[in-house]
């Protein structure tokens, strides 16, 4: 509710008329199949209880040949950083996210293939991952 209220405030402040904010369960989206060309999931796939169910829904509402875009923190491929992320994982779970969320395992489990992976933001611990929706 708090996130939606902040979004409503921003939409109003910027007088955005082409934005519609809707609250729903990410594992049961109320959109028809193949509704979107791009489905964007910023900063949350490692926060939801069932990322595979969310991704199934993203694939369902994205048209074949469309793109699924994830912007998220994933487990580092650097050995020292990944050790730290794994060590603090029990603590970050209490904060609401998984610091050791493994991108290769996630892609394998969802059947997605990354067309591109780019480190973004500062510090460069966030990845922009673009996957074609092959359905």
HELIX and SHEET records of a PDB file:
HELIX    1   1 UNK A    2  UNK A   13  1                                  12    
HELIX    2   2 UNK A   51  UNK A   61  1                                  11    
HELIX    3   3 UNK A   79  UNK A   95  1                                  17    
HELIX    4   4 UNK A  103  UNK A  110  1                                   8    
SHEET    1   A 4 UNK A  36  UNK A  42  0                                        
SHEET    2   A 4 UNK A  62  UNK A  73  1                                        
SHEET    3   A 4 UNK A 126  UNK A 132 -1                                        
SHEET    4   A 4 UNK A 114  UNK A 120 -1                                        
END                                                                             
